[in-house]
Amino acid sequence: MKEFYLRNEKRISRVATIIILIALVRTISEPFRLQYYSSSTLGFGDVKPYLLGGLVISIGLLAMTVFSFYNKYKFITLLAILVIIGMLIIKFEYIL
């Protein structure tokens, strides 16, 4: 497994960045979906977990982009894992 990662380190980091970017788009678009299906108007409490998630993802994505400029592919993969863990913490904190 380690040999596979070392041979494909750059590709894995790029795939991780794309996955996190897709997660950002999904998190930003989720309040619009909720508004479409909701019979009442959404309050700040309803949208707050998605705002926090978007903030966590965007900061992580910024750091991943900066690390890609310096060819630090291991840090990019680590950050992707940390962003996903952060999103899971937010999800379980607000019990979505």
RACORRA-V159893 format. One record per residue. RES is the residue in three letters. SS is DSSP state (h for helix, s for strand, l for the rest). PSI is psi in whole degrees, 0 to 359 (NA if undefined). BURIAL is b if it has 16 or more other ideal C-beta (glycine too) atoms within 10 Angstrom, else e. Layout:
res=RES ss=SS psi=PSI burial=BURIAL
res=RES ss=SS psi=PSI burial=BURIAL
This chain:
res=MET ss=l psi=319 burial=e
res=LYS ss=h psi=322 burial=e
res=GLU ss=h psi=320 burial=e
res=PHE ss=h psi=316 burial=e
res=TYR ss=h psi=317 burial=e
res=LEU ss=h psi=325 burial=e
res=ARG ss=h psi=328 burial=e
res=ASN ss=l psi=29 burial=e
res=GLU ss=h psi=315 burial=e
res=LYS ss=h psi=315 burial=e
res=ARG ss=h psi=318 burial=e
res=ILE ss=h psi=319 burial=b
res=SER ss=h psi=324 burial=b
res=ARG ss=h psi=319 burial=e
res=VAL ss=h psi=320 burial=e
res=ALA ss=h psi=320 burial=b
res=THR ss=h psi=318 burial=b
res=ILE ss=h psi=320 burial=e
res=ILE ss=h psi=317 burial=e
res=ILE ss=h psi=323 burial=b
res=LEU ss=h psi=318 burial=e
res=ILE ss=h psi=321 burial=e
res=ALA ss=h psi=323 burial=b
res=LEU ss=h psi=314 burial=b
res=VAL ss=h psi=317 burial=e
res=ARG ss=h psi=319 burial=e
res=THR ss=h psi=320 burial=b
res=ILE ss=h psi=324 burial=e
res=SER ss=h psi=345 burial=e
res=GLU ss=h psi=319 burial=b
res=PRO ss=h psi=328 burial=b
res=PHE ss=h psi=321 burial=e
res=ARG ss=h psi=317 burial=e
res=LEU ss=h psi=319 burial=e
res=GLN ss=h psi=323 burial=e
res=TYR ss=h psi=319 burial=e
res=TYR ss=h psi=351 burial=e
res=SER ss=l psi=141 burial=e
res=SER ss=l psi=339 burial=e
res=SER ss=l psi=168 burial=e
res=THR ss=l psi=148 burial=e
res=LEU ss=l psi=138 burial=e
res=GLY ss=l psi=178 burial=e
res=PHE ss=h psi=323 burial=e
res=GLY ss=h psi=330 burial=e
res=ASP ss=h psi=328 burial=e
res=VAL ss=h psi=343 burial=e
res=LYS ss=h psi=314 burial=e
res=PRO ss=h psi=326 burial=b
res=TYR ss=h psi=326 burial=b
res=LEU ss=h psi=316 burial=e
res=LEU ss=h psi=317 burial=b
res=GLY ss=h psi=317 burial=b
res=GLY ss=h psi=324 burial=b
res=LEU ss=h psi=315 burial=e
res=VAL ss=h psi=314 burial=b
res=ILE ss=h psi=317 burial=b
res=SER ss=h psi=323 burial=b
res=ILE ss=h psi=317 burial=e
res=GLY ss=h psi=319 burial=b
res=LEU ss=h psi=323 burial=b
res=LEU ss=h psi=314 burial=e
res=ALA ss=h psi=321 burial=e
res=MET ss=h psi=321 burial=b
res=THR ss=h psi=317 burial=e
res=VAL ss=h psi=316 burial=e
res=PHE ss=h psi=329 burial=b
res=SER ss=h psi=332 burial=b
res=PHE ss=h psi=330 burial=e
res=TYR ss=l psi=11 burial=e
res=ASN ss=l psi=38 burial=e
res=LYS ss=l psi=75 burial=e
res=TYR ss=h psi=329 burial=b
res=LYS ss=h psi=321 burial=e
res=PHE ss=h psi=325 burial=b
res=ILE ss=h psi=314 burial=b
res=THR ss=h psi=318 burial=b
res=LEU ss=h psi=317 burial=e
res=LEU ss=h psi=323 burial=b
res=ALA ss=h psi=318 burial=b
res=ILE ss=h psi=318 burial=e
res=LEU ss=h psi=323 burial=e
res=VAL ss=h psi=318 burial=b
res=ILE ss=h psi=319 burial=b
res=ILE ss=h psi=318 burial=e
res=GLY ss=h psi=320 burial=b
res=MET ss=h psi=321 burial=b
res=LEU ss=h psi=323 burial=e
res=ILE ss=h psi=315 burial=e
res=ILE ss=h psi=319 burial=b
res=LYS ss=h psi=313 burial=e
res=PHE ss=h psi=334 burial=e
res=GLU ss=h psi=320 burial=e
res=TYR ss=h psi=359 burial=e
res=ILE ss=l psi=69 burial=e
res=LEU ss=l psi=NA burial=e
